């Protein structure tokens, strides 16, 4: 398990910020594509919607935290 301090330090790392920004960009790209092209290929639409959900899940991960000592 991680402590709250460890999670905060991880979130403050430049690489973590860059990864989260990249994930958000990908969500935006997929959303924009779907807003213009949804319905043309339903199988691809479902894959993209699933991808968006997966990317959002990554951004919303919650950790079981230990108590700080």
N, C-alpha and C positions, 0 to 999 in steps of 0.2 A: 504494500500500500504506500501511497504517497502522502506527504504532509501538505497542508495548504500552502506553506512557504515554498515547497518544491514546485507545486503547480504554478504559483504566481511567477516564480523565477523562470520556469519553462515558457510561460506565456509571454514574458518580457524579452526573450531571446529574439534576435533579429531573424534567425532562420525560421523560427516558429511564425513570426509575423509575415515573413515572405511566403511561407507555405500556405498560411490562411488566406493571404491576398490572392495567391494563385488559384486556390480553390474557389474563392468568390468570383474571380474573373471567369473561370470555367462555367460556374453556375449562370453567370450573366450571359455568356456566349450561347449556352444551350437554350436558355430561356428566350433570348432574342431570336434564335433560329426557329424555335417552335412557334413563336408568335407570328412569324412570317410564313412558315411552311407546314404547319400542323395539318394533318389530314392527307397529305400527298403520299405518305408511306407510313401507315399505321404501325407496322412492326418497328420501324426506326423511331417513331414517336414514343412508343412504349419504352424502348431502350434508353432514350434520352431522358424521359421522365424518371425512370429508375436511376439513371446516373445523377440527376439533380437531387433526388432523394438521398442517395448514398453520399454525395458531397456534403449535403446539409447535415447528415448524421455525423460526419467527421467533425464538422464545426461545432456540433452541440454535445460532444462527448462529455460525460460527467464522470468524475473520479470518486471512488471511495477513499475518503481522506482519513488519515490517522490524526489523533490529537497531538498537538505540539507539546513537546516536553520542555 
